């Protein structure tokens, strides 16, 4: 019995726009309801659902231009938008009063949704994920990093994951030679960013290709340098930019991020790690850092750490009492390390075992009077107490990069699922022939392409100094979507999906971390997306 054959509808881009407009009206009504309450914390469930709905709508809007480029592109756009509207309908059903809408709020989009969620339509589009439409220069970036990922990363990815092994130095040096670490650092500081709208494209494209081969072994190597580089660009002195950015761009210095504490994750205003003014071995001005940081990924291998610490004694200042210090260190053993300084300062790293995202290695790092020169405080005197803001500038950049990582993992899972489905025979037929399998694959393809197109759009915005909230939106949407895509890819593999010998099991456990780091999903959605939307509705900046 062959799969059902139907005439796939022509794309209805105008109807997709109208459906998104209807969804946006629902989102706007919910924003007004929250604004009337005065605070997102007055109804966190509504705020959370609203934040994700708003992110999904914006992701859908990013697909409209793509959908106009061809028939397949338009069909994938319609499939994605139909899912966005249907998901929003599920959120508001029975809670219309909370959202401030009538039960028929989305009825105008009902026919569009019915057409593009029709199982036969979805099945007819299986195995078509659509072109990316990159300019030639970025096609070259894609091909270059795709080749490196296939030849150098993929053959080692499973070993690194299975044995929690270290990332090979030749992999790091190879990517450094290719210019990975300087893709979005300005040319005047040794990077390749020329100040145009495409400055982030190379980083996004390279990250996707590397993450497709391995999230931990290659796709995440650039994350921490991106965060530190943006923090330095946001608040560093000219001398600090001239010193540190070229070293980050070349890969001569790799860094980790030390922000989170055991009792303070996203609530950084309460952190306890202190940086107290103290003279160095030769009497030079500086700071002694004392306290414990956790989830310091790559801390053993890193040459420097970006440490957010409390430099002001008055704890009532909250986040205004925090500063960022660049902490130089020797490389340590990935199984745990203890480093000492002249004068008695110590730094001890304890590894934290994780179910996925292995190879990067995360640590709890304890500082005891670890001394740092005053010249390593980002911004020097002008930067004291402003570390929180510099960190946020860095994390905005990290979020778009994390979205690109999620796209790479999803693409890998999707391709694995397609291949397995074509070869696995169940009840006398390849599972690729079954409607359910085909419908799943089409929805995966639409989600991945929409996520990719939104990441390109946000990258363009960020190159112009815009897109702060959109960076949070793309991170929130794509990372959560990656859990569904990798889960379904694993399910298509059946029992073998649960076996470590198939890469899809690695994609699943790796995807799970994406909604946790670089801003936990709940905090990002409530404290950034929903709060920003409410402030905009209230006329605040």
N, C-alpha and C positions, 0 to 999 in steps of 0.2 A: 504494500500500500504506500503510495507516494504522498508527500506532504500536500496539503490543500493549495491549489493554485488559484489566485484571484488577480484581478487587475488592480494594482496598487493605485490609490488616488493620486492625482496631481497635488503638489503642495499648495496649501492655502495660507500664504504668508500674511495677507491682510486679516484673515480670520484669526491667525495666531496672535497678531498684534492686538486685535480686539479682545481676545481671551486674556492676554496679559494685562490689558487695561482694566478689565473687570476684576482680575485678581489684585491689581494694584489699588483699586478703589476699596476693596475689602481690607487690605493692609492699612490704607490710610485711615479707615474707620477705626481700626484697632489702635492705631497710634493716637488718634484723638481721644479714645476711651482711656488709654494709659495716661495721656497728658492731663486729662481731667482728674485722674486720681492723684496727680502730683509727683508720682515716683514709680519706677518700674518695680520696686520691691512691694508695692501695694498689691500686685497680682503677678507673681513671678511665672506662673504657668502660662498665662496669656503672653507675657513679655518674651518668654522663651520661644513659644510657637510663632509669635509675631516675627522675632528676629530671624528664624529659619525661613519663614514664608517670604519675608522681604528679600533675603539672600537668594532664594530660589527664583523669585520674580526677576531680580536683576540678572541672574544667570541666564534666564530665558531671554531677556532683552538683548543680551550680548550675542545671542544666536541669530537675531533677525537679519543682520547684514550677511552673515554666513549663509543663511537660508536662501538668500536671493541669488546666490552664485551658481546654482544648478538644481536639477530635479532631486537628486539624492540628498543634497544639502538641505533643501527645503523640506523633504520628507522627514529627515532626522530632526529638524527644527520643530516641525509640527508634533512629532512623537514626544519630544521633550516637553514642549509647552503644555501639551495635553496632560502629561503626568504632573506637572507643576500645579495646574489648576485642580486636577483630581485630588492631589494631596492636600491642597488648601481646603477643598470642600470637606474632606474628612476631618480636618482640624476644627472647622467651624460648625459642623453638623451637631445640633443639640446644644451649642454654646453661642448661638447667634447674638444673644443679649450681651454677653461678655465682649464680643467682637464689635458690637454696635451696628449690626447689619440685619437685614431681613432674610428670611429663609430662601428667598428666590434670588439672592445677590449674585449668584453665578449661573443662573438659568440661561442667560444669553449665550453662554459658552458651551451649553450642554451638547448641542449637535456636533460642534467641533471636537469636543472631547470624545464623544461616542465614536466618531469616525476614526480618530487617531489612536484610540485605545482598543479598537476592535482587534481581537486576537488574530484573526486572519490577516489583517493589515500588518500587524507587528511581525507575524511569521513570514510574510512575503518579503520583508526587508532584512531578514537575517543575513549575516556574513557580509554586510556592507557598512563599514564604519566611516566612510567619507574622507576626502582629501583635506589637508590642513591649509592649503592656499598660502604658503609662505613665500616671501620674496626670495630671489636666488641666493642672496648672501646668507639668509637664515636657513635655507635648504642645505647650504654647505655646512653650517654649524650643526644642523641635525644629523647629516650624514657622517660628519667627523666624529661626533661623540657616540653616535650609534655604532660605528665601527669599533671604536675603543671599547665600548660597553660589551659588544659581542665577543671581541677577541681577548680582552684582558680581565673584564669584570665577571661576566657570566660564568666562565669555567671555574671560578673560585668562590662564587657566591654561596653555594650550598655548604661548602666546607666551612666557610666563615660563620655561617648561621648555625650549623649543626654542632660545631666544636667551640662556638663563642671565641673564635680565633681573632688575632689582630689583623687589621687591614695591612696588607703588604706595602712596604715602603716604596717598591717600584711602581705600585699603582698610584700612590700619592704623588710621587715625583713625576710620573708620566702625565697626570692630569695638570700638575703645575706647569710643566713644559708646554702643554696645550693652551695655557692661559685661562684655565677654569676659574681660578680664584680672583682674576682681575676683570671678569666680564662686565661687572656693573660698577667698578671703581673708576673714577675719572682718569682720563689720559694723563693729566698733569701730575698725577700721583702714581703713575706706573701701570694703570689699568687700561681698559679698552673703551670705556664709556665716553662718547664724544659730545654728550649734552643734547642728543636728539631723542625723538619719541621711541626709538628702537633700543635704547640703552639697556632695558631690562629683558628684551626678547632673547638675547643670546643666553643669559642666565637661566631663563625659564625653559627654553628648549633643551639646553644641555642637561639641566636638572632632570627633566622628564626622561630623557634617554638613559641617563645613568641610573635613575631610580627604577626604571624598567628592568635593568639587569640586577640591581641590588640596592634596596633602600639604604641599608646600613653601610655597605662597603664602598659605595661611590656617590649615590644620590644625595647623601647628607653631609658630605665633606665640606661643601661650600656654605652650609647654613650658618655656622658660628662665625666664620670670617665676614659674612654678609652683615650679621647683626652688629659685630664690633665695628666694622667699617662705617656703617651708618651712624652709630653712636659718636664716633670720632668726627665724622663729617658734620653732625648736628651741633656738637659742642666743643670739639677740640680746638686748641690754638693752632696757628699756622705751623709752628715748630712740630707739634704733635702730629699733624696731618702729614707733614713732610717726612717725619721719622717712621710712623707706623703704617700708613696706607701702602707705600711701595712694598714693604715687607709682607703685608697681607696679600697684596695683588700677585706677588711672585710665588707665594707659598713658602717663602723662607721661614715665616712664622705662622704656625697654626695655633688656633686658640680654642678655649672652651668658654662657656658662660656659667658664671656662679651667681645666680640671683635667688633661686628658691631656697628656702630653709625648711627644716623638719616641721615646724609649726606654721610656716607662712609660705603658701604657694603663690596663688595669684594676688593675695592680699599683701603686696610688698610693703605697704606703708607701715606694717608692724614689725619688720625684720629687726633682728637683734644683733647681727654681726656688726662689730664696731671697727672703725678705723680712727685711732687716736694719734694725735700729733706726737711724734717722737723723733729724736735725732738718730742718724744712722751711724755706722761704724766709725766714720771719719767726721762726725759732727754735722753732716749735711741734713737739711730738713726732710721730713718724711712722715710716714704713718705706720703704726703697728696695727695689723688686722688680727682680731681675735673673734672666734665663734665658729659655727658649723653651717656649711652650705650642703645642699643635697641635689641630686639629679644633675650633677655636673658632667654632662656627656663629653667624652673624649679627654677627660682631665689628665689622664696619665700621659698620653701622647702629646698633649698640647705644650707649646713653648711659652704661651702666655695665657692668663685667665682674665676675663672681664668680670670684675667683682663689684657688685652693688653693696655698699656698706654705709652704716650710719656714721657720718663725720661730725654731726652736731649733737651735743649732749642733751638738748631740750627735746625729749621724745614727743612732746605735744605738737611738734612741727610735722609729725607724720612723714609723708613722702617728701616733704620739702627739706628734710634733714638728711637726705641720702645723696651720696656721690658715687661716681664710678671710678675705680682705679684699675689700671692695667698692671697686672701682677706677673712679673717674669719668673720663670721656674725652669728647672731641669726636667727632662722627660723621665717618667717613672715607669715602674713595672705595671702592666695592665692588670695583674692579679692583686694589686694593692701596693701602695708606696708610702714611704716616709722620707721627707726631704728636710734638711736642716740648713740653717744660715749661721754665718759668723755672728756672734752676739746672742745666740740661743733660740732664734725663731724656728718654729717647726710647722710643717704642713703634712698632714696624713690623709691619704685617700683610701677609702674602703669601697671595693666594688659592690654594685647592686645587681644581682642576677635578674634577668628579665626573660619573659616568654618569647619575645621577638626583638627586633631592632638590635641584634647582636653585632659584635665587631666594633661598634663605636665605643661600647662600654660606658656605663654610667657609674658615678661615684658619689659617696658622701665624703666631703672634704672638711677636715677640722684644721682651723688655723689657730696657732698659739703664738701671739706676738710676732707674726710674720711681717717683716719690715719692707716697705715700698717707698721709693723716693717720691718727694712731693711733685716732681715733674711728671709723674705718671698718673696724676689725678686729672681726668679729662676736663679740660677747660681751665685748669689751675684754679686760681682764686675765683674767677668768674663762674667756674663750674661747680663750686661747692654748694651743695644743697639742690643741685639741678639734675642729679643723676637719674632720677625717675623719668624725667622728660627725655633725656638722651637715650635711656634704655627703650622707651616707647618708640622713638624714631627707629631704633635698631630692630625692634620686634615687628614693626609694620613691614619692614623689608623681609624679615624672616617668615612672615605669614604668607606672602605671595610665593616665596620660595618653597614653603611647605605645601602649598596648593599644587605647585608643579611636581613635587615629590609624589603627592597623592595621585595625580594624573598618570605618572609613570607606573606606579604600582597597579592601578586599575587597568592600564593598557596591557601590562604583562599578564594579569589574571584573565582578561578577556581573550587574549590570543591563545593562552593555554587552554581555556575552556572550548574555544572553537576547534582547536586541533584535536582535543580529546573526544569531543562530540562526533567528529567526523570518523573517528576510528573505533569507537566503542559501540558494539552491537548489543542491543537488548531486545528480547522478544522478536528476534529475527530482523531487526532494522537498526541502522546506526541511530543513535539518539539525536544526531543532527537532523533527522527527518521528522522528529516529533514537534508538534506545534508549540508545546510548552517550552522546550529547549530553545526553539527559534525565537519565540517572543521574548524570552529572557535575554538572549544575545542582542536583540535589537534594542531593548531598553538599556542594556549596558553600553552599547555603542553610542546611543543618543546622550546618555549621561556623561560619558567620557569626552565626547566632542564638545558638548556645552561647557563642561568644566575647563577644557583646553581653551576655548574661545574666550571665556570670561577671564582666564588668567592672562591672555594676551592683552585684553582690553584694560585690565587693572594695571598691568605692567606699563602700558602706554600712559595711563593717568599718573602713575607714580614717577615716571620720567619727567613729568611736568610739575612735580611737587604737589600733586593732588592724590585722591584715591585712598585716603587713610581709612575711612569706614569701609570702602569697597574691598580693601585688603583683608579686613576682618570678615567681610561677607564671603569672599571666595574661600577663605580658610575654613570657615564654619560649614559652608555648603559642601565643598569638595571632600573634606576629610570624613564627614559623616557618610557621604555617598560612597566613598571608597569601601566602607565596611559592608554595604549591601552588595556592591559589585564583586568584591573578593569572596564574600560568603556564597553568592550564587555560583561563582566560578568553581568554588570548592564543592558545592552541591552537585554540579554537573559531573564532576569527577566521581561522585558516589563514594564508595568506601575508600578508593584510592586517594581521594581528596584529603583524607585524614591521615594518610601515610606520609612520613617525612621524605620519602624518596621522590615524591612529586613536589615540584616547586610551588604549586598553588597553596600548599599548607603554610609555606613561609610568607606568601603574599598576604594571607589572611591574618596571621598574627602580627605582621609588620603594620598592616593597615590599622589595626586596633589602636596603636599608639598615636596616630595622627590627630585624633580629636582630643588628646590629652596634653601634648606638649605645645609650646609656642602659644600658650593661651588656651586653658581648658575650655571645652565647648560651652559649658554652662556660663562661665564667667565672661567669655568672649561675647556670647549672645546677649546676656543680660546687661553687663556693665559697659559694653562698647556699642554693639549694634542697636539694641532696643533703647538704651539710654540716649544715644546720639539722635535717633529718630524722634524721640520724645522732645529732646531739647530743641531740635529744629522746628517741631510743631509749636513749641512754646515761644519761638522767636529768639532763642538763645544761640550763641555761637558754639 
